[in-house]
Amino acid sequence: MLGDRSLVAAVLQDYRTAPIGDREKALFAFIEKVNRESSRLRKEDVEEVKAAGWSEEALYDAITVCALFNFYNKWIDATGVSDMSAAAYAVSGERLATFGYVPREPPDPSKP
């Protein structure tokens, strides 16, 4: 999906009908349940998404990202901190796609 804004828009509109693979649809269905009904997750939900090809580590990462964004959204709503603009999200996404989440080491001033 990286770099394909129309595909991202289709997934955001409805991942079930978006032109993505069954593997991705299974992950989005799982995350939807995590987001809406986390207390009702069952072992079968996990087994279903694992059967689609996702590892436990990938599921852990997806659950963590989902939970963190839920936290951030609640925090922003409750504190009145303004959200970033769509343009700022686009710039941030490009930076993350290019450089990742790990900051680069600052240059060593003793080396030319």
N, C-alpha and C positions, 0 to 999 in steps of 0.2 A: 504494500500500500504506500510505501514511502515514495513521495514525489508525485502521487496520483491523487490530486485533490478531488476529482470527480468520483473516484472509488471510495475515498474517505467519506464524502458526502452521502453516497449511496449506503454505506455501512451505517452511518449515523441516522439516516432516515429509517432504514429497516434492514438489519443485518441478515434477516431471513431471506430476503429477496435480492440482496446485493450480489453482484457477480464475484463471489469469493468461494473458496473451496469448502467442502463439508468439514474439514478439520478446523478451519477458522470459525465456521458457524457453530460448531460444538463448543469452542472456547467462549464465544460471545454469549451463547445460551447459558453456559455455566456462570459467567461473570454477571449476567443479568440476574440470575438467581442469588448469587452472592450479594448483589447490590440491593435487591428487593426483599429477599427472604432468607437472609443468612442463617437465621436460627432454625430454618427448616431444611437445611442441606442434609443429605443422607449419603451414606457410603455409595449408593447406586449412582448418585450424581457425579461423584468423583470418578468412579469406575467407568462411567459413560464417556467422560471427557478424556480420560486416560486411554480408553479404547480407540478414540479418534486420533491418538498419536501424541498426546501431550504428557510430559513427564511430571512427576510430583514436584520437582524443582520449578518447572514452568508454572504450574498451578499455584505454588507458594508465591512466586513472583507476581502473578496476576492478581491473586487475592490481596497481597500487600499493596500493590498499586491502587487497586479499587478502594481499599480501606483508607489509604492515605488521602486520596482525592476526596472521599466522603468527609474525612476530618477537615481537610483544607476548606471545602465548601461550607461546612458548618461553622468553622472558625471565621471565615470571611463574612458570612451572613450575620453572625452574632456580634462581631466586633465593629462592623461597619467599614472595615477595610475595603477599599474599592478593588474590584477585579481588574485584571489586565484587559486591554482592548484586544480586538481580534487581530489587529496589526502586530501588537506586541507578542501575542501567542505565535503568530506566523514567524516572526524573527527568532523567538526562542526555540521554536521547533527546528528551524534551519540550523541554528547554532548547535542544538543537541544532536541533530542528524550528522553534522560535520565533525563535531568534537566529542560527543558523548557526554556522559554525566561526570566523568572524572576530570577535574581541572588539570590543565597542563602545569607542569612545574615552572615556576618563575625562572627567567634567565639568570644564570650565575654571573653577577657583575664582574667577577674576577677573570672571566673568560671572554676573549674578544669575539 
